[in-house]
Amino acid sequence: MLRGELWEVDLASPPGGSGREQSGRRPAVVLQGGYDPNNPMCSVAPITSNLSAARFPHTITVSPTQANGLSIDSVVMVFQLRALDTRRFVRRLGHLSVSEIATIDGILPALLGLG
């Protein structure tokens, strides 16, 4: 799993079934580059096909391309950053463009209060 790759992942439902976290099988962007056999976790941002999610801060809208493997316009919800066990990664879909990764890089400091 490399930074910028899109993977289909299996996100667990929130406890009790309530909450606004994304769940189910869906695409996600790998934000933490490289696989470390000593750390079975990987940071991702889930993706939704619900374009109204773009109204939230810390999102980026991406269109489908051969390179990214998406089939419809989608929204990367960087604000829902989470760590997943690599066993939840189902299959690789593709990768984002350099400019899309740069846009996410610009979002992360503000999201994490680093800048």
Secondary structure, DSSP 8 states (H G I E B T S, - for coil): --TTEEEEEEE---GGG-SS---EEEEEEE-S-S-BTTB-EEEEEEEES-GGGGGSSSEEEE---TTT--SS-EEEEGGG-EEEEGGGEEEEEEE--HHHHHHHHHHHHHHTT--
